[in-house]
Amino acid sequence: METQLLNRYLEESSYQCGLYVVGWFNCDYWSDNDYRKQDARKIGGSYVSVVRDRFEAQAKNLSSQNKLIISIILNITL
């Protein structure tokens, strides 16, 4: 969020607002052999609200008087 949205896209443009969108893909059919499934569980498992709160806090901390960042989690769990 900081590196890509704030320091790159917003810095290189005249835009004052940025939207950080994250797709949440956890599902029961995800292979247990896929390392990303374990990584996702470390972040918050199927508790998308925990992840949503984390990204909202990060967006708030990165926002300033000149820049506004909003974070949205799309829960597209199968």
Backbone as JSON Lines, residues from 0, in Angstrom:
{"i":0,"aa":"M","n":[0.83,-1.18,0.0],"ca":[0.0,0.0,0.0],"c":[0.88,1.26,0.0]}
{"i":1,"aa":"E","n":[1.86,1.28,0.88],"ca":[2.72,2.46,0.96],"c":[3.61,2.57,-0.27]}
{"i":2,"aa":"T","n":[4.28,1.48,-0.61],"ca":[5.23,1.51,-1.72],"c":[4.54,1.76,-3.06]}
{"i":3,"aa":"Q","n":[3.5,1.01,-3.33],"ca":[2.88,1.07,-4.64],"c":[1.88,2.23,-4.77]}
{"i":4,"aa":"L","n":[0.93,2.31,-3.86],"ca":[-0.13,3.31,-4.01],"c":[0.34,4.7,-3.59]}
{"i":5,"aa":"L","n":[0.83,4.83,-2.38],"ca":[1.2,6.15,-1.87],"c":[2.45,6.7,-2.54]}
{"i":6,"aa":"N","n":[3.54,5.94,-2.47],"ca":[4.83,6.45,-2.95],"c":[5.01,6.4,-4.45]}
{"i":7,"aa":"R","n":[4.19,5.63,-5.14],"ca":[4.35,5.54,-6.59],"c":[3.19,6.22,-7.31]}
{"i":8,"aa":"Y","n":[2.0,5.62,-7.23],"ca":[0.87,6.13,-8.02],"c":[0.42,7.52,-7.6]}
{"i":9,"aa":"L","n":[0.27,7.75,-6.3],"ca":[-0.19,9.06,-5.86],"c":[0.91,10.11,-5.96]}
{"i":10,"aa":"E","n":[2.14,9.7,-5.74],"ca":[3.25,10.64,-5.81],"c":[3.51,11.09,-7.25]}
{"i":11,"aa":"E","n":[3.33,10.18,-8.2],"ca":[3.64,10.47,-9.61],"c":[2.46,11.11,-10.35]}
{"i":12,"aa":"S","n":[1.35,11.32,-9.67],"ca":[0.18,11.9,-10.32],"c":[-0.3,13.11,-9.52]}
{"i":13,"aa":"S","n":[-1.31,13.75,-10.04],"ca":[-1.9,14.88,-9.32],"c":[-3.06,14.44,-8.44]}
{"i":14,"aa":"Y","n":[-3.33,13.13,-8.39],"ca":[-4.44,12.62,-7.59],"c":[-4.14,12.73,-6.1]}
{"i":15,"aa":"Q","n":[-5.17,13.04,-5.33],"ca":[-5.04,13.18,-3.89],"c":[-5.65,12.0,-3.15]}
{"i":16,"aa":"C","n":[-6.39,11.15,-3.86],"ca":[-7.08,10.01,-3.24],"c":[-6.68,8.73,-3.94]}
{"i":17,"aa":"G","n":[-6.55,7.67,-3.15],"ca":[-6.22,6.37,-3.71],"c":[-7.07,5.28,-3.07]}
{"i":18,"aa":"L","n":[-7.38,4.27,-3.84],"ca":[-8.19,3.15,-3.38],"c":[-7.33,1.89,-3.47]}
{"i":19,"aa":"Y","n":[-7.17,1.21,-2.33],"ca":[-6.38,-0.02,-2.27],"c":[-7.35,-1.18,-2.15]}
{"i":20,"aa":"V","n":[-7.44,-2.01,-3.17],"ca":[-8.41,-3.1,-3.22],"c":[-7.68,-4.43,-3.08]}
{"i":21,"aa":"V","n":[-8.17,-5.25,-2.16],"ca":[-7.59,-6.58,-1.91],"c":[-8.67,-7.62,-2.13]}
{"i":22,"aa":"G","n":[-8.36,-8.65,-2.9],"ca":[-9.29,-9.77,-3.09],"c":[-8.99,-10.86,-2.07]}
{"i":23,"aa":"W","n":[-10.01,-11.29,-1.35],"ca":[-9.88,-12.34,-0.32],"c":[-10.4,-13.63,-0.92]}
{"i":24,"aa":"F","n":[-9.49,-14.6,-1.17],"ca":[-9.82,-15.8,-1.94],"c":[-9.9,-17.09,-1.13]}
{"i":25,"aa":"N","n":[-9.87,-17.04,0.18],"ca":[-9.88,-18.29,0.94],"c":[-11.11,-19.13,0.61]}
{"i":26,"aa":"C","n":[-10.89,-20.43,0.49],"ca":[-12.02,-21.33,0.27],"c":[-11.63,-22.75,0.71]}
{"i":27,"aa":"D","n":[-12.61,-23.57,0.96],"ca":[-12.38,-24.94,1.41],"c":[-11.72,-25.8,0.35]}
{"i":28,"aa":"Y","n":[-11.82,-25.4,-0.91],"ca":[-11.29,-26.21,-2.01],"c":[-9.83,-25.9,-2.32]}
{"i":29,"aa":"W","n":[-9.23,-24.96,-1.6],"ca":[-7.84,-24.59,-1.83],"c":[-6.97,-25.76,-1.39]}
{"i":30,"aa":"S","n":[-6.06,-26.17,-2.24],"ca":[-5.2,-27.32,-1.97],"c":[-4.37,-27.1,-0.71]}
{"i":31,"aa":"D","n":[-4.33,-28.11,0.15],"ca":[-3.5,-28.04,1.36],"c":[-2.01,-28.0,1.02]}
{"i":32,"aa":"N","n":[-1.65,-28.4,-0.2],"ca":[-0.25,-28.4,-0.63],"c":[0.22,-27.03,-1.11]}
{"i":33,"aa":"D","n":[-0.69,-26.11,-1.27],"ca":[-0.36,-24.77,-1.76],"c":[0.09,-23.91,-0.58]}
{"i":34,"aa":"Y","n":[1.34,-23.42,-0.6],"ca":[1.88,-22.65,0.52],"c":[1.07,-21.38,0.79]}
{"i":35,"aa":"R","n":[0.41,-20.85,-0.22],"ca":[-0.36,-19.61,-0.03],"c":[-1.54,-19.81,0.91]}
{"i":36,"aa":"K","n":[-2.06,-21.03,0.96],"ca":[-3.16,-21.31,1.88],"c":[-2.69,-21.14,3.32]}
{"i":37,"aa":"Q","n":[-1.51,-21.65,3.63],"ca":[-0.96,-21.51,4.97],"c":[-0.63,-20.06,5.28]}
{"i":38,"aa":"D","n":[-0.09,-19.34,4.29],"ca":[0.22,-17.92,4.49],"c":[-1.04,-17.12,4.78]}
{"i":39,"aa":"A","n":[-2.1,-17.42,4.09],"ca":[-3.37,-16.71,4.3],"c":[-3.91,-16.99,5.7]}
{"i":40,"aa":"R","n":[-3.75,-18.2,6.18],"ca":[-4.21,-18.51,7.53],"c":[-3.42,-17.74,8.58]}
{"i":41,"aa":"K","n":[-2.13,-17.52,8.34],"ca":[-1.31,-16.76,9.27],"c":[-1.79,-15.31,9.35]}
{"i":42,"aa":"I","n":[-2.29,-14.8,8.23],"ca":[-2.76,-13.42,8.18],"c":[-4.09,-13.28,8.91]}
{"i":43,"aa":"G","n":[-4.9,-14.28,8.9],"ca":[-6.19,-14.14,9.56],"c":[-7.15,-15.24,9.25]}
{"i":44,"aa":"G","n":[-6.67,-16.27,8.55],"ca":[-7.54,-17.39,8.25],"c":[-8.75,-16.95,7.47]}
{"i":45,"aa":"S","n":[-9.9,-17.47,7.84],"ca":[-11.13,-17.1,7.15],"c":[-11.76,-15.88,7.78]}
{"i":46,"aa":"Y","n":[-11.07,-15.24,8.7],"ca":[-11.59,-14.08,9.4],"c":[-11.28,-12.82,8.61]}
{"i":47,"aa":"V","n":[-12.05,-12.6,7.57],"ca":[-11.8,-11.47,6.69],"c":[-11.92,-10.15,7.43]}
{"i":48,"aa":"S","n":[-12.69,-10.09,8.49],"ca":[-12.82,-8.84,9.24],"c":[-11.51,-8.44,9.91]}
{"i":49,"aa":"V","n":[-10.71,-9.43,10.34],"ca":[-9.4,-9.15,10.94],"c":[-8.49,-8.49,9.91]}
{"i":50,"aa":"V","n":[-8.51,-9.04,8.71],"ca":[-7.68,-8.5,7.63],"c":[-8.2,-7.13,7.22]}
{"i":51,"aa":"R","n":[-9.51,-6.98,7.14],"ca":[-10.1,-5.69,6.78],"c":[-9.66,-4.61,7.77]}
{"i":52,"aa":"D","n":[-9.73,-4.92,9.05],"ca":[-9.31,-3.95,10.08],"c":[-7.83,-3.57,9.94]}
{"i":53,"aa":"R","n":[-7.01,-4.56,9.63],"ca":[-5.57,-4.31,9.48],"c":[-5.29,-3.36,8.32]}
{"i":54,"aa":"F","n":[-5.92,-3.6,7.18],"ca":[-5.7,-2.73,6.02],"c":[-6.32,-1.35,6.21]}
{"i":55,"aa":"E","n":[-7.48,-1.27,6.87],"ca":[-8.08,0.03,7.15],"c":[-7.18,0.86,8.05]}
{"i":56,"aa":"A","n":[-6.59,0.23,9.05],"ca":[-5.67,0.94,9.95],"c":[-4.44,1.42,9.18]}
{"i":57,"aa":"Q","n":[-3.92,0.59,8.31],"ca":[-2.76,0.98,7.51],"c":[-3.11,2.15,6.61]}
{"i":58,"aa":"A","n":[-4.27,2.11,5.98],"ca":[-4.7,3.21,5.11],"c":[-4.84,4.5,5.9]}
{"i":59,"aa":"K","n":[-5.4,4.41,7.07],"ca":[-5.57,5.59,7.92],"c":[-4.21,6.17,8.32]}
{"i":60,"aa":"N","n":[-3.27,5.3,8.68],"ca":[-1.94,5.75,9.08],"c":[-1.16,6.39,7.93]}
{"i":61,"aa":"L","n":[-1.4,5.92,6.7],"ca":[-0.7,6.46,5.54],"c":[-1.35,7.72,4.99]}
{"i":62,"aa":"S","n":[-2.6,7.94,5.32],"ca":[-3.31,9.13,4.85],"c":[-2.77,10.36,5.58]}
{"i":63,"aa":"S","n":[-2.82,11.49,4.89],"ca":[-2.36,12.74,5.47],"c":[-3.31,13.85,5.06]}
{"i":64,"aa":"Q","n":[-2.92,15.06,5.36],"ca":[-3.74,16.2,4.98],"c":[-3.83,16.32,3.46]}
{"i":65,"aa":"N","n":[-2.79,15.89,2.77],"ca":[-2.73,16.02,1.31],"c":[-3.17,14.77,0.56]}
{"i":66,"aa":"K","n":[-3.17,13.63,1.2],"ca":[-3.48,12.36,0.53],"c":[-4.47,11.56,1.37]}
{"i":67,"aa":"L","n":[-5.43,10.96,0.7],"ca":[-6.41,10.09,1.35],"c":[-6.34,8.71,0.72]}
{"i":68,"aa":"I","n":[-6.17,7.69,1.54],"ca":[-6.14,6.31,1.07],"c":[-7.28,5.57,1.75]}
{"i":69,"aa":"I","n":[-8.02,4.83,0.93],"ca":[-9.11,4.0,1.43],"c":[-8.82,2.56,1.02]}
{"i":70,"aa":"S","n":[-9.04,1.65,1.94],"ca":[-8.8,0.23,1.69],"c":[-10.13,-0.52,1.64]}
{"i":71,"aa":"I","n":[-10.26,-1.39,0.66],"ca":[-11.47,-2.2,0.52],"c":[-11.05,-3.67,0.35]}
{"i":72,"aa":"I","n":[-11.68,-4.54,1.12],"ca":[-11.44,-5.98,0.98],"c":[-12.66,-6.57,0.27]}
{"i":73,"aa":"L","n":[-12.43,-7.22,-0.86],"ca":[-13.5,-7.92,-1.56],"c":[-13.48,-9.37,-1.13]}
{"i":74,"aa":"N","n":[-14.49,-9.77,-0.38],"ca":[-14.58,-11.16,0.08],"c":[-15.18,-11.99,-1.05]}
{"i":75,"aa":"I","n":[-14.31,-12.67,-1.77],"ca":[-14.76,-13.5,-2.88],"c":[-14.46,-14.98,-2.57]}
{"i":76,"aa":"T","n":[-14.66,-15.31,-1.31],"ca":[-14.48,-16.69,-0.85],"c":[-15.46,-17.59,-1.55]}
{"i":77,"aa":"L","n":[-14.99,-18.74,-1.99],"ca":[-15.85,-19.71,-2.66],"c":[-16.53,-20.62,-1.66]}
